[in-house]
């Protein structure tokens, strides 16, 4: 183990990892600990490398919990098994110490979808092919992932108009407009429009698996296979949201033309699994995409100002650009207060 890292770690955490690895014939002297950085999570991740390979130790000792006592780690553990049972390529969990908030799991490597997408920036055909590989899987996650999904075993609130109002448009107002941009906009200036938009979202079919953070930093490429991480925010919800998460992802910034091509591909793939009214889907999509875009900016505002993770600020201009396009679409443009607010950003 790296001595400088070892001395800063709790003894019982080190003992837990060493005991686990000793069971597979790996001695403590063989293990190298490397902290992993990045992302907006409050978890701490370590890569434990040894002569026989590597694994990831996730530490989240004070996870958010539901009123029923189900916490974020429980959600990750349960949803991971739920998706795995449906043939989705998620990491294998080797050990879960619930009382301590420690998870030992498969190492999926360092290649994020974001990395490969940016590498293919000047190769439109390659970039399109890459995203089609992801979108060939997303409908299966959404449809099959909902089979038997037990809401009582996850800590997340239902994706309804109250949640949307608090954690998407409300998050955008509190953490981005006020917190990051420091705009003196009265809450009631946008409240009625936000309420109406939230009601529209909650009227859509919410019986599918909603990953909710389906973006390029949570999708891995491991041994040329697409793998998935950070699904602990999953719950039942509408289909449109995860598509919007991927296509509007400011970490990559896909062109409008490619977004349209990928949407067509997604709909064809989805229609092979369930009956689908494509025209209605496309009509409903902008309102969901609008909420995802607001959630993104709320998160970036919170991470930049409250968490002091300044690296997220670089993605804000791309997210603002896509939001400005959305508020000028015919279905959203009538929400005049919101449109004017966004146009002035």
N, C-alpha and C positions, 0 to 999 in steps of 0.2 A: 504494500500500500504506500502511496505517496505520503511521506512523513508529515509534510506541511498540511495536508488535508486531514490526515488521521488525527492529529492533535486537536483539531477543531470540531471533530464529530463526537456525538454522545457515545460513550463506551458500549451501552447496550445495543445501539444501532450497529456498531461495528461487529459486536459479538453475534448478533442475529445473522448478519450477512456471512460471516466466517463460518458459523455453524451450518448454515444452509449449504454453502459450497463444500465444506468438509465432507458432507454426506455424499458428494459426487467425486470425492478423491482429490479435491483442490485444496492445497494448503494456503494458509493466510499469507505466507510470504510470496506466493505466486500472483496475488491479486493486486491490480492497479485500479485505483479509484479516480474517476474523472468527473467533476461536476459538469452538468450540461446546462447551457444557458439558452435564453430566448423564450418567446411566447409570453402570453399574458397571464398565465396561471400562477397561483401562489404556491404550487407544489415545488419541491426541490427534487431534482433528478440526478442520479449518479450512474455512470457506466462503470460496471465492474468487469474488467478484462482479465483473462487468465489464459493459461496454456490451452484450454479446451474450448475457448470461445469468449463470449461476453454476455452479459444480461444487464437489465436496467432495474435499479432500485428507486422507486418513487416514494417520497416522504411527504405526507400531508396530514400533520398531526392535529390540526384544528379545522377540519373541513366544515363548510356550511351544511346545515341539517334542516330537514323538514320538521313540522310540528309533531310528526309521528316518530321522530328519532332516526329516520333514514338519512344518511349523510352522503356527501359527494363521492367518497370512496366506495360506498355501497353501490351507488349508481354505476360507477365505472365497472366494478366487479360484475354486477348483475347484467348490465347491457353488453359487456364484453362476451359473456357466456351466451346471452340471447342471440347476438349477431353471429357468433361462431356456430351455433346450432343451425343457423340458416345458411351456412356455407360462406359467410363473409370473412374476408381475410383480415382479422384483427389479431393483436398480439396474444400469445399464450400467457396466462397468468400462472406462475409457479407457486406463489405463496401470498397469502393475505393475512396480515396481522391487524385485525380490525381495531382492537383497543389501542394500538399504537399508531395506526394510520400509515402502515408500511405495506407496500406492494412490490413483490419481486416478479418481473415479467420479461418476456422475450425482447431482445434488442433488435429493432427494425432498421438500425443503421442511421446514417446522417443525411441521406438524399431525400429531401422534401420535394413534393410536386413543384413548389415555387422555384427551387434550384434548377430543375430540369426545364421548366417553362421559360425561365429567363435565359437559359443556355440556348433555347430554340427560338429566341426572339426574332432572329433574322431568317428563320426557316418556317414560313407559314404552314406548309404542308406537314412538317414534323410536329409543330405545335398543335395543329388540329387533330392529328392522329393520336397524340398523347392525351388530349382532353376527351377524345371519344372513348379511349380505354377506361377512363374514369366514369364517363356517363353511361357506359355499358353496364356498369355495376350499380350506380346510384338507384335506379328504379327497383332493383332487387333489395337493396337496403331498406328502401321506403315501404315496399309492399310486404316483403317477407319478414323484415324486422318487426313489423307490427303484429305478426302472428303470435298470439299468446303473451304479448307484452303486458306486464302487470304494473299498473301505475303505482300500486302500493309499495313496490320495491325500488322506487326511484325517489330522489329528494326534490325533483323539479316540480314547480307549480304547473297546473294545466295551461296549455297555450290557448287562452281565451282572451276576450276583450279587456279584462282587467289586467292580465299579465302584459298584454301588448301595450296597453296605455301606460303602465308603470315602467316597463323595462325595454321598450323600443322607442316610441315617440316621447315618452316621459324622460327616458334616459338621455335621448338626444337633446331635449330641452335643458335638463339639469346639468349634464356633464359636458355637453359640447357648446350649446349656444351661450349658456351662462358661465359654466365653469372654465371652458377653454377659450371661447371667443370673448367672454365677459360682456355680452350684449345685455342691455337693460330692457329686456322684452317682458312685459307683464305676462304672467302665466295664463290669464284668461284671454289674451290676444289669440292664442293658438288652441285653447282648450276645446272649444266646440268642434273645430275641424279635426283635431286629434281624436276626439270621442267618436265622431262619425266614421273616420277611417278605421279605428279599432273595431267598431261594430261590423264593418265590411269584411275585415279579415276573419273575425270570429264566425261569420256566416258561411265560410267555406268548409268543405268536408275535411275534418280534422282527425280522421281515423287511421292515418298512415304514420310510419315512424319518422319523426322529425329529428334529425341529427343536430341541427341548429347551429353548428359551427363548421359547416362542410366547406372548408377553404384550404388553400394550397399549403399552409404550414401544418395542417393536421392530416395530410395525405402523404404517405411515404412511398418511395420506390425502393423495394428491397429484393435483390436478386431478380431484377426486371419485372417484379410483380407489384401491382398496386395494393398497398396495405393502408389500414385506417387507424387513427388514434384520436384521443380527446373527444369521445362521444358521450362523456358523462352528463352533458346537458340534454341528452335525448329524452324524448317524450312523444306522446301522440300529437299530430299536427297536420297541416296541409302539405301537399306535394310541392307547391311552388317555391317554398322558402329555401330549401337546400339547393335547388337549382340557382336561385338568385344569389345565394351565398358563394357558390362557385364562380358564377359568371361575373359578378360585380366585385369579386375579390381584389382589393386595391394592392395586395402584395404582388400581383402580376399585371393587372391592367389590360384585360383582353379588349380587342377592338370591337366596335359595334357589329361589324360584319361577321366576325368570328362568333360573337355571342348569338347572332341570329342563326348561323349555320349549326352551332352546337345545340341550340334550343330545338331546332327541327330534328336533329338526331336523337336527342333525349325523348321527344314526344313519340317518335317511331319506336324506340326501345320500350318506353313505358306502355304504349298501346299493345305491345305483344304480351303484356302481363295482365292488364285490366282493360275493361271498356273505357274509352276516353273520348270526350268531346273536345277536340283540339282547339276549336274556335273559342269555346268558353274558357278553356285553360288560358289561352293567350289574352283574353279579355280581362281575366282576374289577376294575371301575373303582375302588372305594374303596381298594384296596391300592396301586394306582398313584398315585391322588390323594394318599394319605397320604405317599408318598415325595416327590412334587413339593412338597407343603406343608412337609415337613421340609427339603427342599433350599432352599426360599425363605427359611426362617428361618435356616438355616445361612449363606446368602449375606448376609442382612441383618445378622446378627451379625458376620460377617467384615468387611463394608464399614464398619459402624459403629465397631468397635473397632480393627481392624488398619489399615484404610485411612483411618480418621478422617473418613469421609463421613457425617456425622451426619444428613443429610437422609433417609437410609433408615430411621432409627429410627421415623419417624412412621407407617410402614406395618406395623410389627410387631404392634400390637394387632389389626388386621384379620386378619393371617395366623394369629395365635394363636386367634382366634375360630373360624376355619374348621377349624383343626387339632383343636380341642376337639370340634367336631361329628363329625369323621371318626373319632376314637378311640372314640366312643360308638356307632358303627354296629355292627350285629350281627357283621359279618365281622372287625372290628378289636377290638371290646371284650374278647374273651378274652385279649388281650395286656395282662395286668393291670399289669405294671410300667410299660409305656409309657403306658397310660391314666391311671394314678395320677400319673405325672410330669407329663403334659400338663394334667390337670385342676387341678393345683396351681400352674400358671404364672400 
